[in-house]
């Protein structure tokens, strides 16, 4: 009888350990709040890319594809808004329009210039969809280093 109970306890512990590992592997995506010109807000996770036309985000069965929103409809993006509300060290989203795209780093440093987001790459050159980088003036920076992105109005 004792052997049966120990087997059940061991199996339960093993199941807990395995389930916890799976949850950690899938739970690492940053959630971005996307503020649209019509005043609405959506949550996007994971963010795959932002090019001159579209923001791609979310899961749709194929890695790197997801849903799309026209870049011209986006005013700003903020990383992990619900978590940062309780942290006074997180910089605030700048108000008003910007002439050039603006990225605000997690330490509050603003950086202006055209912004793109694309998948990162390993040293081997293999694409890392789950590690996007922000590209500004040819410089790539881990997207997790930024608190906010404010997009300039499209030139008409």
Secondary structure as the mmCIF struct_conf table of DSSP 4:
data_model
#
loop_
_struct_conf.conf_type_id
_struct_conf.id
_struct_conf.beg_label_comp_id
_struct_conf.beg_label_asym_id
_struct_conf.beg_label_seq_id
_struct_conf.end_label_comp_id
_struct_conf.end_label_asym_id
_struct_conf.end_label_seq_id
HELX_RH_AL_P HELX_RH_AL_P1 UNK A 2 UNK A 26
BEND BEND1 UNK A 27 UNK A 27
HELX_LH_PP_P HELX_LH_PP_P1 UNK A 29 UNK A 31
STRN STRN1 UNK A 32 UNK A 36
TURN_TY1_P TURN_TY1_P1 UNK A 37 UNK A 38
BEND BEND2 UNK A 39 UNK A 39
STRN STRN2 UNK A 41 UNK A 44
BEND BEND3 UNK A 45 UNK A 46
STRN STRN3 UNK A 47 UNK A 50
BEND BEND4 UNK A 52 UNK A 53
STRN STRN4 UNK A 54 UNK A 57
BEND BEND5 UNK A 58 UNK A 58
BEND BEND6 UNK A 60 UNK A 62
TURN_TY1_P TURN_TY1_P2 UNK A 63 UNK A 65
STRN STRN5 UNK A 67 UNK A 70
HELX_RH_3T_P HELX_RH_3T_P1 UNK A 71 UNK A 73
STRN STRN6 UNK A 74 UNK A 79
BEND BEND7 UNK A 80 UNK A 80
HELX_RH_AL_P HELX_RH_AL_P2 UNK A 81 UNK A 84
TURN_TY1_P TURN_TY1_P3 UNK A 85 UNK A 86
TURN_TY1_P TURN_TY1_P4 UNK A 88 UNK A 89
BEND BEND8 UNK A 90 UNK A 90
HELX_LH_PP_P HELX_LH_PP_P2 UNK A 91 UNK A 95
BEND BEND9 UNK A 96 UNK A 96
BEND BEND10 UNK A 99 UNK A 100
STRN STRN7 UNK A 102 UNK A 105
TURN_TY1_P TURN_TY1_P5 UNK A 106 UNK A 107
BEND BEND11 UNK A 108 UNK A 108
STRN STRN8 UNK A 110 UNK A 112
BEND BEND12 UNK A 113 UNK A 113
STRN STRN9 UNK A 115 UNK A 121
TURN_TY1_P TURN_TY1_P6 UNK A 123 UNK A 124
BEND BEND13 UNK A 125 UNK A 125
STRN STRN10 UNK A 127 UNK A 136
TURN_TY1_P TURN_TY1_P7 UNK A 137 UNK A 138
STRN STRN11 UNK A 139 UNK A 142
HELX_RH_3T_P HELX_RH_3T_P2 UNK A 143 UNK A 145
STRN STRN12 UNK A 146 UNK A 150
HELX_LH_PP_P HELX_LH_PP_P3 UNK A 151 UNK A 155
#
